[in-house]
Amino acid sequence: MRYRYQRGVNHLSGSSLRKTAGQAQPGRKPSHQKGFTLIELLVVISIIALLISILLPALRSARETALGIKSLSNLRQIGIANHNYLNDHDGYFTAHEAWYLNGGFSGPKPSGSPARSHWPDHLIGYCPEPEAFLSPLLTPEEINSGFQKPYAIDEWSEYTHGGYGYNLHYLGYAHGTYGFNARLVGDIKVPSSTVLIGDTAGARKGGTVDPPGASYAIDPPLPSVDLGAKRGTYYHGGTSETPSPGPYDWLWRAYPAPRNNGKPGFVFCDGHAAIMDITQIDDSDGDGTRDNGFWNGYGSAVKR
């Protein structure tokens, strides 16, 4: 039998074909894939952990900055509310506290079952945001300790206020036993340098109250004597206090709280808000001695 060669026909034997098929073809990659080794996984995890450690402080700082801006915005809103209140009350500042019953406020305690009101209750009607009177910088400890209080007014009772203290010594001390109720705006000679409201750490009544109370009050560095309330003591008593800056070892004074990036925030009687170091707000003339120049309405380091 004759065998003819034909072009294009594979003349290899079956065994040769099988051997050739089993060999890798030029230009083709193996079909199997290589996985990560344990060392490679550990390296990736380490890099992720490093990135997190770098980013978290920046995110925390950004959050604190945002809350600080929000707090200053709250204080500005309170300043506007105070301005509107003054226009409606013949230029008198609000008293720091009163009694609320049947839709009205009273200095003397009325009969019945009145609720104790504080200056946020008196100004809330002049502010579109009830949350403006609650500091966004309160710590979880302060929140859990009752440092925030519900409004006395029925309409706003679902909201709370706290963390901002009123300069009650020189603007609106409520108790008539000291011969003073509220001060006229015309008595404030330097409104741009007179504290209206500020971040407060509260008062401790000589160290007997822990956590602190009076989340609505703030004391000047020295008790008022001849001006305003003429208390002669801090809001909760006492005449001497630890030196500024406090408030970590304070006893009597309702101290400014350094919540806003390490400093307390304030709104002044002209409506502008700013953060200031406690040593600065407590020493208006910068001579190293505490004075009430930023509190008494005169800008005087001598007047109390």
Disulfide bonds with the S-S distance in Angstrom:
none
